[in-house]
């Protein structure tokens, strides 16, 4: 068994155990097909989840924290995300990270291209009020052609799995 498969399997098992211990999971995605797949997976794993189809960046302008706390009555403990890598729209991954660090009270786990490691670290600490940042591991990510703007059938990308700890939130 190849190492990358073992790592993915370990992450999946850990993720499953982690999800089973959570009181509630909220999934926000712009893609209805992704939400449908997530819904089927949640049902199969018997995880209580709500799904919202929305562009997370639109929620930012309405005040995502207020939306989550006042509309849904929830405080977000941990955010786990796989943002766009910012190849098509420069900085897209950091826009997502900025929002996540504003709503998470304990941690944000996120994937970012390894080639941007120093920039991600510097930006999270300096501009997004993260109190701690750490690369947990580097992975290889096989990205298949999903969208019209993807030029290659498949591309192998080195990505970092990060853990960000939010700083104190401004009241």
Secondary structure, 3 states (H helix, E strand, C coil): CCHHHHHHHHHHHHHHHHHHCCCCEEEEECCHHHHHHHHHHHHHHCCCEEEEECCHHHHHHHCHHHHHHHHCCCCEEEEEECCCCCCCCCCHHHHHHHHHHHHEEEEEEEEEEHHHHHHHHHHHHHCCCEEEEEEEEEEEEEEECCCCCCCCCEEEEEEEEEEEEECCCCC
